[in-house]
Amino acid sequence: MKGLRGRAPRRTRARLLAGAVTTVLLVGLVGPSAGDSTSAQGTSGIGDAYFPLDGNGGYDVRHYDVRVRYDFARRHLGGTATLTLVPSVDLKRLNLDLLLKASAVKVNGTPATFRKDGGHELVVTPRTVLKAGRTAKVTVRYAGFPGRQRYLGEGNWLASRHEVVTINQPHMAPWWFPANDHPSDKATFRVAVTVPQGKRVISNGRLLGRVRKGRTQTWQWGARDPMATYLAFFAAGDFAVERGTTDGLPWFNAVSTRLDARSQRQSLTQLRRSAALVRQMERDLGPYPFETTGGVVTSLMAGFALENQTRPVYWPLETGSTWLLVHELAHQWFGDAVAVARWRDIWLNEGAATFMEQRHAERTGGRPVGEWLQEQYAAFAAQDSFWDLAIARPGADNLFHDAVYLRGGMTLQALRQRIGEQDFWTLLRRWIATHDDGNASTAQFEKLAAEVSGEQLSGFFDAWLRTPAKPAATRDNGLVLGAPSGG
């Protein structure tokens, strides 16, 4: 989650920057179609209108092996990344998203020519054409000062002389590894980070091992489930760590010791609840989609939390942080397991996580979500600018607008009241099961809602998602005041 709102930083993904697997949308090829035997050139952009240079056309990354070394004093990062990929056409050239300077590139073990096209694009030309459907490996050696890099006005490197955390959204990967940087190209990851002895490193998935050499130590992590590139992260510095298993679910938690003693204790206490909260959400959403859970609390004041896959990153947590834990853990289903097809679909992530905050309160004896919906609906008059944003097409500058979160969450509760309790929860569970490990769009969600409920819902979704106005308080819009919210 990203963004700030009302109560303490509310939208964890603060725009403080100034889903059967769906087929990866490999668009933007220069040259013939995939069925043509003539070679083509992959392009700088996967086809997302909001961010034309994000991602790249012509190939699908299956796995990233990222190995970096970090110098805290200089805030310098150097490394080697190997991308295992499959071209969708015969490729004579391909692009990668990388902000740091590359010093060498090999394709299938053979040196390749390369150049930077602007600050963001690394253009690689192999010695021989990469054949469509045939696995290839591209290895890039690179180095630089991530804190000096900017893209689309964003300077996303978060570091001090003692700690570094690679988190942000919608962009983070190009600051520390070459990537096909768009959620529609998910891949598995292995991350190895070398730091001075005494420092710890936390990343996605499971800790695979540590290798000591001289005054350094390399921490190796692996994530077995496909992941969007912006969700890959590492945190390095002085951390207190705990690990364990709750109801069969392994967890790994870390809190920066750069925080004061009270903040450390409270943060660890809250993180220990993560696995139990996950098990509780399984009752509504179906099986947790990953092999491990947990969280990281940093001393670096990003102003937002982020749902990094398997291990969200937070600012210091307190007793009143339950909503934030629930929000980021709900994203493990909505946003991580099922990622957006395009960034315009972001309401599917943020609306669902906001709704699940309220569902948790309802499940634990608090206010029914129906009452929350009524309260929010009444709080914004028809002329309020809150209703001006059509959340199905928020625009690149409004991805983390309050309306994406609140109106998105309200949409789901209104849908619940429109189609009924049984169909609503069937819809959410089927949505996740169908698109797990892949990507999905608003149009697909609307279609599935109609199929599950047997109702014509185009007017409902038009009112809530596409109309820059307050939905009318009608039964068709799920706004019959006093309608039960279910159990």
Secondary structure by P-SEA (a helix, b strand, c coil): cbbbcccccccccccccccccccccccccccccccccbbbbbccccccccccccccccccccccccccccccccccccbbbbbbcccccccccbbbbbcccccccccccbbbbbbbccccbbbbbccccccccbbbbbbbbcccccccccccccccccccccccccccccccccccccccccccbbbbbbbbbbbcccbbbbbccccccccccccbbbbbbbbccccccccccccccbbbbbbbccccbbbbbbbbccccaaaaaaaaaaaaaaaaaaaaacccccccccccccccccccccccccccccbbbbccccccaaaaaaaaaaaacccccccccccccaaaaaaaaaaaaaaaaaaaccccaaaaaaaaaaacccccccccccccccccccccccccaaaaaaaaaaaaaaccaaaaaaaaaaaaaacccccccaaaaaaaaaaaaccccaaaaaacccccccccccccccccccccccc
